[in-house]
Amino acid sequence: MASVDVNMVDMDIPNQMGALKVDSTSGEEMNDYESTDESSADESSLQPRGLTTRDLPTGLCYDERMRYHAEVSALSAEAVHPEDPRRIYYIYKELCEAGLVAAKGFDVMVEQPLLRIDAREATEDEIRLVHTDEQYRFVQHTSRMTNEELIDLAEHGDSIYFNKLSYFSGLLSAGGAIETCKTVMEGRVKNAIAVIRPPGHHAEAEQPMGFCLFNNTCIASKVCQKLYDVKCRKVLILDWDVHHGNGCQKSFYNDPNILYISLHVHMGGKFYPSGPEGGMDRCGVGAGEGYNVNIPWETKGMGDGDYMYAFQHVVMPIATSFDPDLVIVSAGFDAAAGDELGGCNVTPACYAHMTHMLMSLAQGRVAVCLEGGYNFRAISRSALAVTRTLMGEPPDRFEATSATDSAVRVIEDVKKTQSRYWRCMYPRAPTSGIYGGERLHDIIRAYQAQNLFNKYKLTELLILRDKISKSFDKQVLGSISYERRKHLIVFFHDPPDLLTGNNPLAAQQKPHDTWMLDGSQAYIQSAVKHGIGVIDVNIPEFITITADPSVDDKKHAHQEIAYNSHYTDAARTEGEKLASYIWENYIESYDFEGGIWLIGAGSAFHAVWKLVTEKENIHTRLNGVIGFNCDHPARQINPNSNNAYASSWFREHSRIYVAKNHEIWRRAEQLGKTPSKRYGKLFKSPETMLNSMMQKHLPEVFDFIRETANLQADSDSDADLPIPMPEDEGNSPLKGSAFSSPPQTRPLTAAATAQSSAALRGALSPPATGNAAQRPSPGTNTYPQQGTTPLGGRSPLPPPAQRALGTIPQSHSPTSPPAYLTRPEQQQHDTGS
């Protein structure tokens, strides 16, 4: 078995190449050559010098003594910890059986087998380049503990175990990584793989965790930087382990000379090691800002297409721009297909392709160091594919797979985040109004409110509670006299879709080429047309979290948080508070004897789901729940103490439309089962965009509404209430349907109209001051004096408004636009919208 003297660290690199060194010509030959003309002499410098690295071997570091680290408390082979000592044995055996290693009992099947690199124990000084003295002493002390103490330590540690030889194995693992990287840097091998354990990328400076004792790759990178100075100034650590390498990130978070890139399942911070540290917004601090790149997958199940897409669009462009002197791969194989702990579907061929791309960096100086991976067959086949590629074998072909929608969305967000630091990343992130601009969301909502008022007389319902985010100001609208209707639709929805072509260079959009698709207005039109009261709730994409001493999530106070954030529920909690406020103050005290429908579209469905789940016996007042879901998590309603029957009711009284490419259908197909009924009554939609889906299923939704309430029979009870509609109704989606003839109505006098609608919304308006423009009364051509109502004095407040506010003076006429639309100069746009 061949071995390498790994102590020759001070040798000059050219002299280590031995036979590969190109000998100079003899003096006689040189003189003859120099006697030629000048041009031929210049051409001599262009002659090929041979392939200086192609014929070098690939290195292999493996030491069976690393298997000494094992659980004290394991009682049987079936009860062994996932970080099993046999992991490295099966990888080594796979390489031997493939004929890549000159080992006793195995035939060599390649011209140049792997060159063995001897592992050694890392020194205390090397360990302390990354870890604190306390951390080192703690692991060292485990070698002197009793078995009972070690078992107790494992029970109270963070996914970690020890025996009396764990410290020794940990030093060997770190030393193996060091020697592997040194051998690559010194040119004795062209690249190398280190089959080592225990793994290291979770180990932080102050503590071991996540199966990791010492951070092997971080220690090796610091040792190489120290030994080789400018020859190893910049190091790339590429971490494709399915878990985020929190230890690596923290070790170099402010270091501009070590670029850390991690591809990992994040699941909004709910996947180990949990928390927001693995989010794409964690880019480094100080001099290291921009040198930490996280690619956080939203879910398990990611495959070859997703990883290749990430490599092609983020990893390789940034790595090439960084131009490292050494590439270290934290090679966890727990994203491999078959690994139950990781739950992903990466094939050996994909690992080979990723390795092949990384070999184009740092003049091929690549050191692959094992991290996680807990399925023996999956890690063995994956490590073999990587090793073959390192030795020069082209990667195997894999099935042409496209990236999932989730992966594309994550990668696009990562590119925008990293575009602040890397010129190779497009599209550029927007400049957040640094030129004094306004958020388009505010402008669109103002347009929607004006349009809904002009067409259907929807006006603002005020949200007067300090503990609810101000991002919801002007986002809640109600139809005229909705509280007197027999039926009510409460519609929570996301903002409209904007369809446009991106300008990747400047984050600019051309208004002429931008189209707004708003699926909610057709629902409002159909509801108002047929005498159904409407409360329309627009949930902004981003929510400003207000400061509240009682809020536990103080880290996100005064921040703009995406409502569909995968990292925190802080924004959705604000939506829950809004939904509860609307129910208690604008719905609960009124009869609506014909029933109520709740509709939730997109991420806004979360508020509906929470309301049905937690509001006590709310289902007794509901006719049904309608939902639209393109790519958001599906929501189950389970029995609970507040709503013991909500789950069974929800199964029979819901229609949930889910995009055809949603994960719930893919998983159901894999399992050969239909999705749980606790998700409600699911319907597969052919549409994949939210507002297109809403428009597609409008007739079906109103068929469902018709089935759950006899509207034609009920319409007479609403005959005394006005149903304002636009003049042109020829394009109604329900024209010719059972709803095509609206209930007969008669116009009201100005006084009656004001009394019916000002009761809720007009009376909640702020008192008029100054010389603001006067507004016309309905049914008249005169303009009453500002500050009075047609009935004189203050309009009566409805019970919920009285309970919430007491008496609020002064109302505006229900047929005039809300004040905030007529006096834009007095408005302050909320930055959280």
N, C-alpha and C positions, 0 to 999 in steps of 0.2 A: 504494500500500500504506500503510494507516494505521499510525501509530506513536504511542508514548506517551513523554512526557518523564518518565523514571524518576528524575530527580534532584530532583523537587519533594517532598522528604520532610518538610519542615517546614510544609507548608500545612495549614491547619485543615480537617478532613475535611468538614464541612458545605459549605464554600466550593468544594470540588472537585466537587460534584455539579452545578454549573452549572444547566442547565435543569430538573433534577429538584428543585431547591429550591422549596418551596411558598411563594409570596409572601404576605405578610400583607395583610389588607384595608386599604383606605384609611381615613383618620381619620373621614371622613363616614360611611362604612359602619359603622365601629366604634361611633361615637356612636349611630347608629340602633339598632344591635344591643344596646348597653348600656342603651337606654331601655326595653327589655322587662323583664318581671318577673325576679325573682331566680332562679327555677328554670330558666328558659331560658338564663340566663347560665351556670349550672352545666353545662347540657347541651352548651354550646359546646366544653368540653374533651374531650367524647367524640366529636366529629366526626372522621371519617377524615381522615388527613393525606396520603393518596396512597400509592402503592407505591414506596417509595424505592429499592429494589434490583432489582425485577423487570425494569425496563427498562434496567438497566446491562448492558453486554456481558460476555461471557466472554473472558478473556485467553488468549493463546497466546505462549509463549516458544520460539523456535527460531532457531538460528544455525548455518548450514552449516559454519562454521569449527570447530565441535566435531568434525567428521568428520576433522580433521587428525590426531587421535590414531589411529594405526594401527600394525600390526606391521611391524617392519623386515624380518623374515625370511619373510613370506608370499610364496610363490612362485607361487601361482595362486589363482583365485577359489574353487576347491574346498578349498584348504588354509587359508583365512582363519580366524582365531580366532573363537570363538562371539560374543564381544563385538565385532561387526562394525560398522565406521563407517556402513554402509548402513542400520542399524537405524532411526536417526532420520529418514533420508531417506524410507524407505517409510512411516513413520507420517505425516510431513508431506504426502507425496504423497496418501495416503488421505484426509486431511482436505481437501486441495484438490479432489480429484476428487469428494468428497461435496458440494462447493459451500459449505463452511463458511469458507473463507479467501478474502479479496480478493487474489488473486495473478495475476500475468501468465499468460495462456494458459488460465485456468480461469474458468468462469462462477460467479458467486455465486448460490446457490439459497436463501438465507435472508434474512429481512428485516434482521437485524443480524449481520454476519459477526464472526468472532473478531477481537478487538483485539490487534494485535501488541505484544508487550513486548520491548524491546531487551535483549539480554544484554550483560553487561560483564564484565571481568575482576575477580574478587574481589581485595580488597586483602590484603596480608600480615596486617594487624591482624585482619581478618575471619576469615581462615583460622586464625589462632592463638587465636581464641575456643574452638576445639575441638581443634586439633592442636598438638603441641609444635613448638618452633623447629627441632629436629633433623629432624622429619618434613617440615616445609616446605622446609628447605634441601636435604634429600635429593631430593625431587621436582624442585625448582628446578635442581639440579645435573645432572639427566638431560638438560637442554637443551644441555649442553656436552660430553656424552659422544660418543664415536665409535660408529658402528654396531656394531662388534664388541663394544664394552663393553655396549651396550644389549641385544644378543642374549644375552650371557653373564648379564646381570642378570635377564633374563626367565627363563632356564633355572633360575636359583637362587632366584627369588622365589616367593611364595605366590600362584599363579594370577594373575599380573600381567605386563604387557608395557609397553614404553615406546618412543617414538621422540623425536626432537629437539623435536617440537611437542606432546608429551603434556602437558608442564607448562602450556603456553598453553591447550590445550583443557580441562585440568582447572580452571584458573582461570575460564574461560568457563562451564563447567558449574556450578561453585559460585556464580558471579556471577549466572547465569541463575536459579538457585533463589532467591537472595536477592531479585532484582528481581521475580520472580513473587509471592513472599510479601508484599513491600512494597506492590506495586500492589493486591493484595487487601486488605491492612490499611488502605490509604489510601482505599478506597472507589472507586477509579477503574474497577474491574471488580467484578462480584459474586463471581466465582471465576475460577480459571485452571488451565491445564495447561501444564507445562514439559516440552517434548520435548528432553531434554538427555542428554548423555553426555560423558565416562565416568561410570558410575553411582557411588554413594557409600556405601551403607549398610554395607558390609563394612569400610571404611577406619577403622582405629582411630587413637587419638590419636598413637601412636608409629610406625605403619607403614601403608603401603598394602597391600591384599590383595584377593583375590576380584574382580578386574577393576576395583577402585575405587581412585582416587587420593586425593581429598578427600571428606569426608562432607558432601555437598551439603545434605541436609535438616537435619542437626544445625547446620551453620553458619548456615543461613537462620533457623532457630528462635532461635538465640542473638542474631543481629543484630536480629531483630524485637523480642525482649524488651528489648534494650538501647535501641532507638530509640523504642519506643512505651510503655515502662514499664507502667503499670497497664492500658492498653488492650490489652496483649498479655502479660499476666502468666502465663497458663496456656496451654500448647500441647499438643495431642494429635498424636503421630506414629503413624499407622496404617500398618503395614507388611504388605502382602499379597504381597510377593515370596515365591517358593517356598522361598528360603533364609532362614535366620535372620539378622537384621541385627545381628551381633555388635558392630559399631562403634557403632551407635546405642545399643544397650543399655549398653555400657561408658561412653559419653559422659555418660549421665544416670542412672546407677545409684543415685546418692544425691541426686537432685534431685526434690523434691516438686512442682515447677511444670511439669515435662514428663512427661506420661504416654506411655509407649511400649507399644504393643500389637502383637504380631507373630503372624501365622498362617503356619506354615511346616512343611515336611516335616522331621522330625527323625530318625526311624528309630533311636531309641535313641542318638543322638549320632553315628551313622555317616554322616549326610548332611552335605554341606558347609554350614557351615564346621567341622563335626565337634566332638565334645566335649560336655560336659554343660551348657554355657552356655545353650543354647536350651531347656532343660528347664522344665517348668511350675513347678518349685520355686524358680526364680531370680526373686525378686520385688522385688529392690532391697535396699539397706542404709541404715542410718541414717535420715535424714529422708526418703529416697526409698523406703523399704520400703513395698511395696504399689502403687508406681507403675510397676512393670514387669510386664507380663502376657504370658506366652508361651503360645501354643496350639500345641503340638507334635504334628503328625500322626505316627502310628506307621508309616505306609507311604506310598508313592506311590499315585497313582490316585484321589486325592480329587477330588470334583466339586462341582457347584452345591449339592446338598442339604447337603453337609458345611459349606461356607462360609456358606450362609444360616443353618444351625443355629447355627454359631459366632457369627455376627453377632447373631442374635436372642436368644441366651441368655447371651452373655458381652460381646461388643464394645460393643453399643449400651447395655445397662444400665450398664456401668462408665463408658463415655464420657459418657453423660447425667449420671451422678452427678458426674463430674469437672467438667463444664460448662466446656469450653475456650473461650478467646478466639479461637483459630485452629486449624484442622485442616490438617495436612500429611500427604499420602498418599505413602508410599514405594511407588510403583506399579510394581513389577516384574510383567511379564506372562508370566513363565516357568512359572506354574501353569496357563496357558491350554492348552486341548485342542490337541494338535499339537506342543507344545514337547517335544522328546525329552529335553532336559536336565532339565526339571522332572518330566515323567512324570505330570502330573495332567490333569484333564478339566474345568477351569472354562471356561464359555462367555462370549462377550462380553455376553450378557444378564445373567449373574450379576455381572460387573464393574459393569455399569450399575446394578443393584439395590443393590449395596454402596455405590456412589457416592451414589445417591439417599438412602440412609439417613444417610450422613455429612453430607449437605447440610442435615439438620435440626439440626445442631449449630453453635455459634459464629455464630449469625445468618447461616448460609450461607457464612461465610468459609472456603472450602476451596481449597487449592493442591495440585494433583496433580503430583508430580515423578517422571519416569521413572527406574526402576532397571534391573532385568534384563528378560529376554525375548528369545529367540534364534531364534524362527521368524518370518520376515518377515510372513507372512500372518496368523499368530495375533496378533502384537503390533499390527499395523495395524488389524485388525478390533476388537480389544479396546479400543485407544486411541480409536477412532472412537466406539464405544458409550459410553465414559466421557465423551467430549467432548460428544456429543449430550445426554446427561443433564445435564451441567453447564450447557448452554445452555437447558435447560428442557423438553427432549423427554422424555416418560415412557419408562421403560425398556421394552424389548421383553419379551414373555412368554417364559418358558422352560418346558420340560416339568416338571411337578410331580414332583420327586424327593425321596425321604426321605433322611435322613442314614444313613450306614452305621453298623453296630454299633460299629466302631472309633472313628468320630467321636463318637458319643454317649458312649462310654466316656471318651474324652479330655476332652470338654467337661464331663462330670460331675465328673471329677477336678480340672479347672481351677476349676470353681465352688467345690468344697470348699476348694481351696488359697486362692483369692481371697476366700472368705467371711470370712477373718480380718481383711480390710482394707476390704471393701465391704459395706455393709448390704444392697445389692440382690442379693447372691449367695446362693443357696440350692441344696442343703441346707447347713446349717452343718457345719463340720468337727468331729469329736468332740474332747472336751477331754482326751484322752490320760490318763485316770486321775487328774486333779488332785484328785478327791474321794476318793482312796484306793481306787478300784475295782480289779477284776482283769480281765485280758484274757479275753474269752469264749473265745478259742481254747484257752487252758489248761484252762478248765473243761470244754469240749467234749471235748478229748483225754482228760482224766481220766475223763470219763463213758464214752468209747469204750473205754478200756483196761479199766475195771471191767466194762463190758458184755461185751467180748470174752473177759475172763477167766471171767466167770460162765457164759457160753454155751459157749465153745470152749477154755477153759483157755489162752489166749494170755497170755504173760508177757513182761516187758521184757527186751530184749537190750541190755546196757550198751554205750555208746560211750565207751571209755576212751582217748581220744587228745586231748591238749590243743590240737592244731592244728586240730581240727574244731569248728565253732561249737557252743556250748552250747545253741543253739536246738533241736538235735536230741535233747536229753535227753528220755527218756520217749516218743519218737516211733517207736521201733522195737520191734515185738513179734514173738514167735515162738510157734508152736503147740507143744504138748507133744510131746516126742521127735521133733521135725521132722527132726533129723539122722539118725534111723534109718529114715525113710521112703524109699521107692524113688523117689518123685516129689516135686518141690518147686515151689511158686509163690512168686515174689518180687514183691510188689505195691507199687510206688511210686505214691502218689496225693496229690492236693491235699486240703485240708480239706473237710468237707461244705459244701454250699450252704445258706445261710439265706434262706428266702423270707419277706419281710415287707413291710409298707407303711411307707414312710419318713415321719418327722415332720420336715419341712424346717426348722422353726424352731429346734429344740433338739437335733437329732441323737439323739433318743431313740427306742427301739424298745419296742413293747408285747410282752412275752413271750407273751401269749395269742394274738397275731396273728402270731407268728413260728414258722416250721416248719423243722426241720432235715431235709435230704435227703442221706442218706449212701448212695451207691451201692456202697461198698466192702464193706459187711458181707455182702451177698448172695453176693459172690465168696468171702469167707472161709468162710461157712457151707457153700457147695457144695463147696469144696475139702476142708475138714475132714471133712465128711460122707462123702466118698469116699476117705478115707485118704491125701490129698495133704498133705504138709507145707506150712506157710505161714510166710513172713516178711512182715509188714505194716509198711510204712514210710510214715508220714504226713509230708509235706513242708510245714512252716509257710508261711504267706503271706509273712511277713517273717523275715529271717534277721539275727541280730546278728553282725557281722563282728568277729572277735577280733583283738587286736593281735598281730602276728607280724612280727618284724624281717625275715623273708625274703620277706614279701608285697610285691609291687611297688605294689599299689593302696592305698597308705597313706592316701590322701584319704578312703577309706571305712571306715577302721578305727574300731571302736567305734560304728558306725552301724547302724541298722536299714534293711536294703535289701530291697526287694520281690524275691521269687525270680524273678518274670517281668519284672524291670526292663528297660526299653529303654535305660537310660543306662550300665549297668555289668554285667559278668559276675561281679562279686564274690560275690553270693549263690549263683549257680549253680555257681561253683567250689567252694563249700562242699558243695553237693549232690553234686558229682562225687567229692569226697574221702570223703563218707559212703558212697556206693555202692561205691567201691573198698574201703573198710574193711570193709563188710559182706561183700563177696565174699571177701576174703582171710581174714577171721577167723571167719566163720560159715557159709561155703558151700564154699570151694575144697577143704578137706581131707576132705570127706565124699564118699561114692561117688555117691549119687543115681543109681543105675544106670539107672533108668527115664527120667531126663532132667529138665530144669528149664525152666520158662516164666518169662519176665520180662514183667510187665504195668506199663505206665506210663499214668497218667491225668492230663490237664491239663498244667500247666507241669512237673510232676514227671517227665513222660516224658523230659525232658532228661537226667536221671541215667541212665535206661535206655539212651538213645541213646549217651551218652558211654561207658558201660560196654561196649556192643557194639562201638563204634568203636575203642576204644583198648586194651581188655584183650586181651592176646595169646591168640589162638586160643580165645576164650571160646565161639565159636559151636559148637565141637565138643562142648560139654556142654549145649547148649540144644536144646530141642524146638521152640521158637518164641518170637516176641515179639508182644505185643498192645498196641496203643496207642489212646488216645482223645483227640481234639483238637477243641476247639470254636473257639477263636480265637487259638491260639498259633502261632508259626512252624512250618511243616512241616520235618521234619528228614530230610536225606538221609544215607545211609551210603555213603561213597566208599571205594574201595580204598586201603589204606595199608600201611606197612611192618609194623605189628603184626598186622594182620588182612587179608592179601592177598585172602582169599576171603569176607570178611565181607559185602561188598556184594552179590555174587551169591547168597550164602546168604540174606541178608535179604529179597531179592525173593521167594523161594519159601517162606519160613518165617515170614511175618508177616501179621498182620491189623490194619490201622490204620484206625480209624473216624474220619471227619472230618465235621464238621457241614456241612449242606447249604449254609449261607451263608458258608462259609470262602473266603478269597481264592483258594485254590488251584483251586477249581472255576470261579470267575469268570474267572480268567486262562486256564485251559484252554479255556473256552468262547470267549474272545476270540481265542485263537490257533488254535482248531480242532484242538487236539491233546490227547492224554491226558497226565496228569502223568507225570513221569519215574518209572521203576521203582525208582530209587534211594530214593524215598520209602517203599518197601515196597509191599505189596499193599493199595491204598486201597479203602475202601468208603464211599460217601456215606451219612451218617446223617440221618434226618429230624429228629433232635433237635438242639437248639442249646444246651442246658444240659448241663454235664458229667455230673452225677450221674444225670440223666434218661437220657442216652445210655448210661451204664454199665448201668443197669437194663434198658434197651430191648434191648441186644445180649447180655445174659447167656447165653441159650440158645445163640446162635451161637458165642460164645466157648468154651463148654464142648463144643460139637460139634467145634470146632477142636482143643481139647485131647484129646478122645477120638480124633480122627483121627491125631494125632501121637504117641499112646502107647496101647497096648492095656491100658487100666486094668483091665478085668474079668479078663483073664488074670493081671495083676500083683497083683491084690488079695489073693491068698492069702499073698503074701510079707509083707503087712502085717497078717495076721490076728492076730498076737500083740501088736499095739499097740492101746491104747485109742483110741477116737474119741469123746470127750465131745461130746454134743449137747444142746441145750435139749429139754425134755420135749415141747413142741408143735412138730412139724415139718410140720404139715399144710399150711403155706403155702410149702413149698420151691418155688422157681422151676423145679426140675428134676423135680418129682414126676411120675412116669409116663414119664420119659425113660429113656434107656439107663443113666443114673446113679442111677435112683430107688432101687435096692437097695444099701445100703452094704455093704462087706465085712464078713464075720462077724468078731467080735472076742470076746475073753474077758477078763474083768477080771483085773488083776494084784494081787498082794499089795502091801501098803504099801511093803515094802522094794524090790520090783522096780520099782514105779512111781517111787519116789524116785531109785533108781539110774539109771533111763533118762533122766529129765528134769533132775535136779539136776546131771547131768554138764556141762550147758552153762549153764543159767540160774541154777539154785540156787547153784551154786558161785561164781558171779560176784556174788552179793548181798553187801552189806557185812556184817560180823560183827554179830550181835545184841548189844545191850547193855541194861543196865537191866532193868526189869520189864515189858517190852512184852508185850502179850497173846499167849498161846500159840496155835498153829495146829494144826488137826486133821490127822492123817495120812490119806492116802487109803485107803479100804477098811476103816477102823476107826472106832470111836466114842471112842477115847482121845486124849488130847492129850500128845504127847511133851514132855519137858523141853526148853525153848528152849536152843539152842546145840549140839544134837546132831542127827544124822540117824538114820533108822531103822536104817541099817547101822552106825552108830557112827563117830566120827571125822569127817574131812573127805571130801566127795565128790570122786571123781577129776575132773580137768579135761580137757576135750577138747584135742587137739593145738593147734588154732588159738588157744584161749584161753591155753594154756601159753605159746605163742610170743609172744602179745601182752602177757601180764601176769606170767607166773610163777605162783606158787600164791596163790590168794585164799582166805582162810578162810571157813568157815561158809556154809551154804546155807539157803534157805527151802523149805518144802514146796511141790511144784509145784501142789498143789490149793488153796493159800491165796493171797489177793490179794497183789500186789506191795506191798512195804513202803510205797511212797510213796502208795498209795491208802488204807492203814489209818491213817497218821499224817500227815494233811495239814498239821497245825500245824508239822511239822518241815521242810516243803518250801519252797523259794524258787522263785517263778515267774520264768521267764526272760523278760525284757522284749522279747526278739527274736522271740518266737513269734507 
